[in-house]
Amino acid sequence: MLVFKNNIYEPFLSNNTNVILTPDEDYNMRFDPLHLIQVGLKEEREIIYFIEKQPSAFILEDLLRFYPCSGKFGSLDYVKQICHILERGLENFALWQHMNSYHFSFIYDALIRFIFNYNHDIDKERINLLPELKAQPIYFENFLENYFFDRNFNTDQDHFNSLTHKQKQALGYNCPYLFGVINGLAPTREEMALKDSQNFPYSIHV
């Protein structure tokens, strides 16, 4: 199970006071963050398949178009691997696993595109993808606020590299491997791996 800022495996409308609800009470009851991520990652398989079928000369351009944060490394193989790792982690109910900047930047790229397309689609297609929402649009900014620790992987490269270590710490630029993501460095096998949690990662709500 993947560790986000808040628990995606519990209902959006729960007794977790850290979750910020939307003004739409019906949406709050229907929204399922886990299902959104499951469907979003599944849709990525089609995107990856599409890119694979393109002439090799266009692969880098397509990667940057579809994955502006996580596609800087110019490797379709990396995109395939990170997507597979995240899908496995999402469905592994035997343990909790922490993500790093490589994982969060990929999920962000995948979901911002998926949610944009979903919100601009016809009701029939929306229902096919996320039937529990009854064609309601997704509150994307609310989702990011509730489930992403930060979006520092979007930081401008020149700005980030101009900061001292102390300045980066003060700004909260401390997610593992953030430097590599911002500077487009290909991750190692270790950097692509999820990190097993040694305990339950959330506060107990009563």
Sequence and secondary structure as in RCSB ss.txt:
>XXXX:A:sequence
MLVFKNNIYEPFLSNNTNVILTPDEDYNMRFDPLHLIQVGLKEEREIIYFIEKQPSAFILEDLLRFYPCSGKFGS
LDYVKQICHILERGLENFALWQHMNSYHFSFIYDALIRFIFNYNHDIDKERINLLPELKAQPIYFENFLENYFFD
RNFNTDQDHFNSLTHKQKQALGYNCPYLFGVINGLAPTREEMALKDSQNFPYSIHV
>XXXX:A:secstr
 B  SS TTS SSSS TTS   S HHHHHH  HHHHHHHHHHHHHHHHHHHHTS GGGHHHHHHHH TTT TT  
HHHHHHHHHHHHHHHH TTS EE  HHHHHHHHHHHHHHHHHHHTS HHHHHHH GGGTT    HHHHHHHH S 
 GGGS HHHHHHS HHHHHHTT  STTHHHHHTT    HHHHS EE SS  S    
